[in-house]
Amino acid sequence: MSQPIPVQITVVSAQDLKTLKSSLAYTLVRVEYNGAVLGDSSKTHVLPDGTAEYDFSSSFEYSPEGPNSLDILVQKPVLLTLLEVTSKDKKKPDKITPLAQAVVDLLPLLQGARSLKVLAPLYAVPASPSAKLCPEATAGLEVIVSTRELLLSATDFSSGNLLSVTVEAAYSVPDAFTADSQQNYMVCLQMPAAAEKELPLLFKNGLLKAGGEKEPFPRPKNWPVGPILAPNALNIPDSFIVGGPYEDEDGDLNKSEDKEFRTQAESSRRVVWDMETRCFLDADAVAVLQMRIAERRHWPVELCRMSTGGKGKGNKPDKKDEDKPIAFHGVAYVNMMHLLCPGVTQIRGAFRVFNYEDSEVFEKTRVQYSIFRDRRSQLSLGKERLGTSPSSKAATNKPLKEDSNAMLYSEAGTFLVMEIKLDRPLVPKRLREELAQRVQELIPPRPALAPRTEGAKKVVEDYHKRVTSVAVAILREYHELFGKQLLEQGVMDHETMEEQKRQLNYELNTSGKYFAFKEQLKYSVVKIVREKYLKTTAFETKEQLQAFLSELYVYLVDHMHMALNKLLSGEDVSPAPPPNSTSKQLLLFAREAEAIKDLKLASLFYNQRIARDQRSIQAWLDYGAFCLLYEDATKAQECFQQAVCLDPQHVQSLLLCGIACVKLRTYEEAEIFFEDACSLEPPSIIAWTLTGLFYEMQNNYIQAERSFREAKKLLRAELEEERRILEAAEAEGKKPTPPSSQPAEEIPDGSPDKPPEVEEGETPKEEAPAVQEAPQAPEPEPPPCTIFMKSVEFLMQFNSVRFVHKALAHELLSLQGGPTCAYYLALGWTYQLREDLPRWEECLREAVRIEPLNPNVWAQKGHLCYQQKDFDKAKDCYERVISFEEDAADMHFVYLRLGSIYLDEKKYARAKHIFLLACDNSASCLTWLGVGIACYRGSPPRSFLLLEQCLFSWEALSACSLSCVHASPLSLKLEEMLEAEDALSEANALNNTNPEVWGYLALICLQGGRQLEAEQCYKYTVKLGLKNNALLHEIREAQQRYGFGDPSL
């Protein structure tokens, strides 16, 4: 048994005592601890400046097994009472009156301090006259608390943990609760403590309050000591109950449907404690606590009302009190599993109170006894001090009677608001640096490729230099043989030139210079074969060798001419033109290829986009999303990891890496990626939501709940900030106006905003009313934004179907007014990917019912009908979409498919207009191809040759009036054909690998009599593999009719 350690308390002086009472003359200080008086200082005179010097010391002994044990030091402060000393008559003893009280917290002595010096504020005693004079005094006592040695070593303190429990109040209490001074409302729970002890944490003296105003926030927490003279001295310094949104709590009543009930209950009858008690858990106790939480999950917190009774002899509690029945014995089940989540140090919430039944308590908590009923003697209810009892010495008391009033808790809906807090988490959270290191280990940095000294471009440039060098050398030899003056005599005849050529060749061969020049060119040619043509192995057949030599010869001769022309002209060759398509257009081309299920072409466009800029994170993510959709999760993971390599703090990349790991069932790696994404600043709503969905897939519902709660907290903060900005803008008179305040029916006829088909009277009957009725319909209130729908938008963008289903399931449960239009659209998207058309149709039917004026709904309905080959209904839906003032999200595909339907119906004017709208919205090869087809089909093909001849003789028609030519039908048809060629040329410039574009260009060249161009276009049409048999048959018929265009004829 360790020796007791004295704890010395020295009251040095007092300050500003005159603020308590201006006529104060003599005072003394009384020091108390744990209900015992340690001593009084001598009577001291108060100086005019309000100071008093006491220099009074007292002490008590700290002993782990004594009355002042570790548990007592943690939860109880030193109480200092300032007493006023007055004497009216020298013959009578001095009159001592309590003036003020102060407290000193001893917790720093357990945190490694041997001495602490504080200025403890003095709080006036309400019964004293000073309370009337100056209740907000600034007086204080300077106190020094010291020990000769550490009460707790640094190792013991760091390996243990400090646990704090705060009981705030019990709300919605039964009507049978009365404000009787003989009744004591108490709460108790038991915790494992140091030295294998069981420590009951008792909260007594609950104050029953009538209905009225709610408890304020913030409000101070109180020390767990009995009533004292200065109630304000019970407030724990710098410790407050701050409250917070119900949704952020951990209890039973944190749902949105509980908000109204809690709001009403918190302003009705309640029992208030606002008391905090603490206990220190050593390493063994921490291990026991973790084990019990894992085994029990729920922790019993008992609530009851007891009669205080009277006192026996010696001011001791009457033994009959311990035999009195327990009134209103209830229990709340606190879910402690949240404390086993990494980094969690606190749980706070409202927990329902149930009647205490042994079987139910044992089933939920595995606890076989009641603290109030079976271990009542250990609580020392008649004393201030809480006793600690080893579990091995727990006595079995005789069972006590309980009344039947406990059932009133369930009827009244009573709930207890409390908080359990740890100084350090039971499960440490991985640091951001550790997570970053783990991510780097999962994605090892790829070594940078060594800079290649022989690239294809460089070897060609080297070949040009060698050709130039040899040409200069040969020209120098020529000048030495024949001189320069011959060149100035004019044009040389052919015989003289051949003779000079023969002499020059003879001189070069006999001197060996020819072989020297050839050796200079040989090395550069070898590098071209290796670097440009990637030929490093022997050819299998002579035919292959001969074909390659022919190709190489043509290439070398062409570049020799380029080098010589550059040398002789002294001008640089113009650089290669920049690519016509941008990164955004390549993405659009890839999406178009996906829409027609040409996955090979889509993959090609995605790869071209990456090759254009390999440091583009978005390019890697888009290609990864494409791979993830079509069951190539390994390649998708590689793409997402490459994005993380480019930016290790890119939240989307980390989340997508986690999603890919879930797809590959590497769940440990997925957890690292999700956790890393949540650790970044600023915090992401989507990151926390997806992390919660991941934990739910792992059946870790506690972690999932905490992640969802954090996401909701961030969303509330975001919406609150948006609301604040909107209110500020409205206050300044800067509220934005709607995008279009003019109704559609007020657009004048012939205006540019009116589509051409409206002017021609070709609009379907159902289209015009839609334009007129839409503005008059009342605008529906937008559905509430949720964390799950925000995540669904992100997940749909990157084709994570499994996570979308999980998020939509939560969205369905969280909505009170039923599913929204956005919910059905997202659910329909998942069925669209599965090609489950009936279920997709059901979702769209519900979406139309909820929001009949939503253009996205009608766009999706049009796509559904298009896939079902019901082109009439698809056309109606698409026409409805373009009639809305607001565009749908995928207008590009609406235009493409509506234009193709018009082409099939041979409504070429409408098709041309729709495809031009598509080109204006987002030009692509397919949009310009549609324009070209509409223009070509809208003009009779046989008249084109005549029209072209008329065009060639334009200058000869000087006598014709320009207006007459413009008005002629032939010129209009010629204009259509020229527009078709221009449109197809635009399509070819954006994508020169589309065989249908080459096919229509071949038809135009055939009808225009351009034989060479017709043959070239036909070659590319066949080479690229045209699959449109009808178009191919039409081309061959035109070739036979005109007699050219096919080189094989």
BAMI-653965 format. One record per residue (C-alpha): x, y, z. Coordinates in pm, whole numbers, plus 50000, padded with zeros to 5 digits. Each point is the difference from the previous one (the first is absolute). Example, Ala and Ser with C-alpha at 12.3 -4.5 7.8 and 13.67 -1.06 7.14 Angstrom:
// BAMI-653965
512304955050780 501375034449934 
***
This chain:
// BAMI-653965
500005000050000 501435033649893 500685027250254 497575029650016 501135031249820 499205033350168 498305026149784 500715034850133 497585028849937 501315035150062 497715030149992 502395028349922 497825030849975 496725014849888 499315027249741 497205025049944 498164990750318 498475034750012 497964990849696 498184975150218 499325024450277 501395034950027 500005000150382 501874967350031 502675001750275 501084965450121 499744966149831 501224964650028 500024970649756 498734965050071 501364971149791 497904968649947 500444968949795 497734970049955 497685011350274 502775005150256 501255033650131 503775001849960 500395032150204 499335037250037 502455027949944 500605027050260 497935031650000 501525023549745 499495036949945 498775010949658 502065028349860 498395030449839 500864986949651 497944968650074 502914975950047 500684977250295 503054978650069 499224966150157 503014977449933 498004971650148 500854963649924 498074968250058 500204965349855 498374966349955 501454966249914 499554983649665 499914962250011 498704975849734 498214980050270 499105028550234 497025023350015 501745024949770 500734975949717 500705005949635 496304999149913 499245027150255 502825022849879 498744997349645 496435010050069 500035022550307 501555034750040 501445017850303 497365022750156 501145033850135 497615021150209 500695036750072 498625009350340 499445035250127 501055005950365 498175027150193 499985008650372 497445023850151 500894992850361 503424990850130 498484978150267 498214978449740 501714977549747 500475012549644 497134994749760 500994979949692 497845003749686 500504981249670 500715025649732 501104981249688 501294966549879 502514987849739 501084966049868 503324986649868 500164970649759 502704974350087 500014982549661 503365015849890 501704980850283 499094967949819 501195013349665 503655002350096 500115032250207 501495000950348 498835035150067 497325022749866 499325036450070 496545013849929 497955031150067 496694984650102 497055024049953 497845006150305 496224996749963 497785018950244 497794980950243 496405009949917 498965002650365 502725025750074 499485037249958 502745000849736 497734981849762 497685029650003 502785024949961 502174984449732 499004965649874 502495001449711 503135004950208 503504995549854 501664988750320 502274969750006 502314978750211 503574992449899 500554963350081 502974976749959 499494962250007 503124978350009 501254964750067 503464986350074 499744973949725 497834992549701 496634985450088 499934981849669 502994992849780 500055012049642 499994964149878 496954991050206 498145031149889 500824995449630 499024963250006 496725007750177 497085021949909 497855026350166 496274994049970 497405027350062 496274994050027 497555028849989 496334995450081 498085030149875 496304993750057 497114975749979 497185013249782 496354990649964 499964986650355 496864984050145 497385022950151 500434981550330 503355017450053 499625026450270 502295027350129 500344985850349 503055008350210 499914964650142 500354984949651 503364996049826 500174993649624 503124980049920 501814984549705 502744974150032 502224978849776 503044978850074 503375001249829 503184979550029 502555021450183 503654998550101 501404970250190 497254976749873 497295018950185 496415005849905 499125036450047 496365010150026 499495035049859 497125015550189 498115031649903 497815012250284 497785029550078 498245003149667 497915031649988 496404996049884 499005029849784 496555009349878 499205005949635 500975032449838 503135011649823 502584975249878 503364995750167 502445025749858 503084991949792 502785001950088 499684994650374 502684989750251 500524964950131 499964994450376 502324981750236 498654967450149 499995013250355 497175006650242 498285033450038 502335028150102 499475035650117 500945016349665 498204980949722 502035017349728 503144984450142 498644966249888 500675010049638 502994981849852 502335026149845 500105000149618 497574970749978 496645005749831 497064981349856 499845013349645 497224978749851 499734997049625 497704987149723 498084968750082 501314983549683 503575001450132 499194980550315 500614963350070 496874991350195 496604985249923 498235032149903 502165015049726 497694994949702 498155028149827 496664985550112 501115003450365 500695037149975 496495012150078 499654976950301 503345010650144 499285036749948 496784997150196 501544978150271 502935023450063 497665028350088 497804978850231 500594984250343 503514986350042 502614989850257 503305018649959 503434989650130 502545017049764 502644980850194 503314985549884 501964973250180 503344985549899 501974968450056 503474989049898 500374967049817 503394983350019 501254977749719 498214969450139 496775019150048 500215012849641 500384964549876 497054988750211 497885028949872 500804991449637 499224963350060 496695007450169 498925024449731 500764973849735 498104973450195 497055020150129 499655028549750 497445016850232 500805014350343 497315002150270 499395034150158 497564997950289 497575027450100 497875001150315 498445021550267 500894993550366 498745014150321 502785017350197 498364992250338 501405012350330 503274996850185 500784976050277 502265004950296 503355015549933 498665017149692 500164967149811 497484988249745 497204979750141 500434963449919 496334998549917 500705021749693 501884971549839 496914977850035 497635024749839 498634990349657 501445015149684 497535022849828 499875004449624 502874975849937 500895003349630 502914992949773 501395015549682 502074979349760 502965020049872 501554986449683 503755001850071 501134983949673 500705034449854 502975002850238 501644971049816 500045019849674 503435013849911 500575034950134 496675002450189 500305014750349 496455010850077 496424988249977 497085022250087 496334995849947 496514994150130 499384964450120 496544986450072 499274989250355 498254966450052 498714983150313 502654979150168 499464963049930 502734975350087 499474977749698 500075028649752 503045016150162 501894967249994 499044993249639 501285033849881 502955006350232 500914966150161 499835017450341 498374978750270 499585025850276 498585034450061 502225026150162 497125017150179 498334967750108 502764974350054 503065021450079 498365029050169 502324999650300 503035006349783 498605033549886 500235016150347 496895019849929 500085016450339 503475014449945 501625023349753 502784976449911 499514973149740 501504967350106 502074978149771 499594963050032 502064971849854 497834976249807 501354971250204 498545015550318 496575007049859 497524990050265 496714984449916 497375021550168 496544988250069 497645008649717 498045032150040 496445006649910 499175019849690 496835018649932 497984996649682 500445036049888 502864991649764 497524992349721 499215037049992 503315006649822 498874982249686 496585016550010 501505034850043 502754994249741 502745009950245 503515003949860 503335008050164 502525023649836 503574991850097 503545000749870 502924975850038 503405013949909 503534985949993 503255019250012 501414977849722 498214976849758 499904963250087 500874992549637 502495025749864 499255014649663 502674997049736 501755032849935 499865017249663 503734993849951 499574962950073 497114997349756 502005017949732 502874976050059 497664970049970 498575013649676 503515004149863 500734964050095 496874988649818 500915021349698 503794998149971 501395029449806 500894989349651 503575008949908 500205026749738 501034987449660 503535008849906 500055027149736 500364982949664 502815013649793 498614984749681 496345009149954 498204997149668 499955037449950 503685003250081 501134972949760 498095016149715 501595033450082 503404982750008 499324984849657 499215034849865 503285013150140 501984971249845 498345005249661 500765037150020 503624993250099 500534975149715 498315023449750 502295028750100 503034977249969 498964987949651 499385035749890 503495008950120 501464971449790 498055012249700 501425035050038 503534986250019 499534980649677 498075024549787 500135033250182 497195024250072 500165020949681 498254974049791 496825004750198 499975036749908 500074993649623 496334990449985 498084967449959 502244969849944 499164976049716 499104964050081 503174984049855 502315022650201 498034992750320 500234962349946 503735002549931 500625019950318 497874975250195 502084970749867 503285017450087 498765009050351 498924963950068 503374987149875 501915024350220 497944991450309 500374962349946 503735000049922 500785022850295 497904979850247 497915030050089 496834983349871 500344972150259 500825025750269 496825019249919 497994967749998 501364990550343 498945034050133 496434993849885 499974963150096 499975005450376 497145025349984 497974976249779 500534971650249 498705022250280 496905008549794 499304962849951 500324993850373 498345030850145 497485009749734 498914965849872 500904980250315 501654972849791 502584981450208 499534963649893 500454980949675 497144997949751 498234966849968 499625000649620 501695016949709 496705015649901 499805018050335 503595012049963 499375012549649 496825018150098 501765016750292 502975010649784 497635015549749 498215019250274 503295010750157 501405011449665 497015022549935 500255014450351 503745007049973 499695016049658 497155022450116 501975012250299 503135004249787 498025023349775 498725018650306 503555004650128 501345011149660 497115024149944 500655015050339 503695003249920 499525015649658 497085022750089 501365010550337 496484997950145 498814978150287 497364973749938 496725009950161 499304981150322 497224974450025 496605015750065 498604996950353 497334973550057 496485010549912 498304983150297 500325011750358 500044978750313 496355008650060 499084989149649 501884967350036 497974992850313 496845007649805 501094976549720 500634972750255 496545004750153 498454998249652 501834967549933 498754986350333 496445009349906 500194978949683 501804971850191 503225004049801 502224994050303 503194995749798 499605034349844 499095015250336 503134985550157 502035014649714 498665034950064 500634997050375 503594989449931 500485028449752 498815024150267 502554986550247 502775000649739 499185036649932 500715008750366 501284972550224 499905023050304 496275006049970 498374984350306 496535002549851 501094980849688 501244971150213 496845000250213 497694999949697 501824970849843 499964981850334 496255005450028 499594985249650 502034969350099 498084996850328 496684999149815 501034972549761 501384976150263 503705007849966 500535009950362 503744993149993 500615025149724 497635024450169 502044997250319 503195007249805 498435031449854 498795012350339 503364992650159 501745019849725 497745029450088 501024996550366 503655000149895 499435033049822 498355015150311 500074979850325 497485024150156 497384997449725 496864988450184 498184986149696 503004978949899 500334985350350 496304991950016 500044983349661 503044979550103 497964988350298 497034991449777 502264980249766 501454981250299 496484990950112 499344987249649 503174978950023 499144989750360 503185014150152 498115015550290 502985008950219 501485021149723 496595015649934 499735010750364 503365017549979 498935019749692 496655010150151 501585009750330 502665020449823 497345018449801 498155008950321 503175013250165 500595026949736 499085036450042 497525014249930 497814970650102 497874984949726 496344990750036 500334973849727 503114984850159 498304994750335 496844986549836 501854974749784 502064989750302 496774993550187 498674979149711 503244980249997 499824992850372 496404989349958 501094974949736 502414986450261 497154997850256 501795025950214 496855019550075 501475021050279 502715014349776 497465004349723 497675019750226 502805023150115 501105006149641 496465008649892 499645023050298 503195018649910 498815003649640 496655013950114 501785024450228 502055012949708 496905002549782 498175020550261 502965023450027 500095003549622 496275007249972 500215024550288 502805018649825 498015001049676 496975013050190 502115026750167 501415011549667 496535001049846 498635020550288 502925023949973 499395003849628 496295006450056 500805025650266 502195018549752 497344997949729 502064977349776 497654970649978 500604983349663 497125000049753 498824968249828 501844991049680 496995007749784 497175021250127 498245003349664 497334973649936 500464978549694 496735011149841 501235036149988 502794992249753 499025018449680 499604981349676 503134998049791 502315007050290 503414982550002 498984981050315 497194982749813 500934967049833 499594998849619 497584971050019 497625021750206 499975025549721 499324973249742 497034986750196 501534965250032 500124998650379 498054970650145 496725008350169 501214991450344 503095022049977 498405034549989 497864996150313 503034987850190 501845032049922 497075021250113 498944980950308 503404994250158 500585035650127 496505001650150 500434968850214 500935006750362 503634993950073 500394970050233 502125004250308 503384983249955 500404967950199 502285001850303 503644994249920 501404968850167 503464985450036 498934969349808 498745018149689 503155021349991 501994967750006 497774984149737 500875027949756 503694993050051 499574962149977 497945002149680 502705021349842 502514971950056 497704969949946 500094985150350 496704981149982 500374980750326 500595031150208 497135017649821 497604972650109 501225002850360 499635037950001 496534998449843 498884975050265 500975025050270 498365028249807 496754980449988 500084995050377 500925036050081 497285016949796 496785007450185 497905011049704 500854970149782 502534995849719 500875030349790 500365003849627 503794999850033 499774966950187 498044983449720 502305014249734 503054986050180 498334966350056 498974999449636 503615006849902 501084967850171 497344980349811 501065016849677 503544987250045 498634965050059 497755004149695 497034991450221 497565020649797 496744990950184 501355011650338 501525030649840 496595008049857 498374996650343 502475024650151 499425025449724 496234996550038 500315009850366 502425028349915 497535014449746 497244998250259 502085019650254 501545026149766 498205001249665 501905031649899 503494986550060 501914998649667 502354973150131 497074976750058 498735003749644 503524996549862 500414966850181 496554988949889 501005008149643 503164979250034 497924971150134 497605001249707 502935003149761 501564968250138 496604983149978 499875009649628 496845020150064 501225029649800 496675018449988 499825002550380 503715007750017 499485028749756 497145013750207 502134999150316 503005016349832 497845027449848 498555006750343 503525002950142 501145026349750 496805019750059 500925006450366 501815031850091 502464980250209 502244975149824 500354964150108 503334987550131 500724979149687 498705022449722 502744987349770 498484965349974 496505014549983 500995019449690 501864970649846 497164975350039 497245024349905 501975009749690 500494963449904 496244994250039 499305029249767 502474985749747 498224966550008 496715018249943 501635019449712 499245033350170 503345014149897 499305036650078 499154991650361 502934976150026 502375026749874 498715025150255 500314975550290 503524989449902 501045036449968 498695005650353 502134970550108 503035015049828 499405032950176 499604982150334 502944975949970 501424993249656 501234965249916 500574978149700 496494985250031 498275033850022 501705013049686 499384966449830 496305004550073 500075034849848 501794986449693 497544971349954 497015023350040 501405024449740 501014972149761 496694981750021 498095032549969 501505006849652 499314978149689 503344983549924 499784997949619 499855037449956 503235006150185 502284995949696 497965025749810 500065022950302 503764997150027 500405008449633 497855030550060 502265009350285 503124997349780 498425022949741 499015025550260 502445026349881 498754995849645 496475009050104 500765037050035 496785009049827 497894981550257 498575018250289 501434989550336 496555000050154 498674976949730 502774975150060 499355000450372 496334994049945 500444970549758 499174965050130 503274986649865 502055024050211 498044990350310 500644963149933 503655007449930 500225018550328 498594969850186 502564976949840 502865023450078 498805002650359 499944962150017 503634998349888 500995027250247 498254982050285 501604966749910 503395017049979 499475013350351 499064965250116 503114985649835 502195026350164 498714990050344 500274962649938 501564986749681 499354963650092 496235000249950 499274978749689 496515014749951 501465035049960 502354987149731 497104982049834 497905031449962 503045019549884 500504973149733 496395004849884 500435037649979 503264996549804 498394974649766 497135023449923 502395029249963 502154981749745 503145000750216 501464966449912 503245000350205 498295012450317 497154975249955 502494971149982 501895011950307 496815004050206 498814965549890 503324984450102 499715014050351 496354989450014 500954963849932 503195001050207 498195012850312 497324973349962 496695016549918 497214979750162 497115019249842 499204975949718 497355022749849 502485028749968 502674976949860 497524986849740 499075035849906 503685008949950 500594970249772 496905007949796 501265035749954 503424986949896 498414978249735 497745028149884 502815025649967 502684975449890 502725008850253 500735000750372 500994963550050 503674992849919 499214963149952 497635007049707 
***
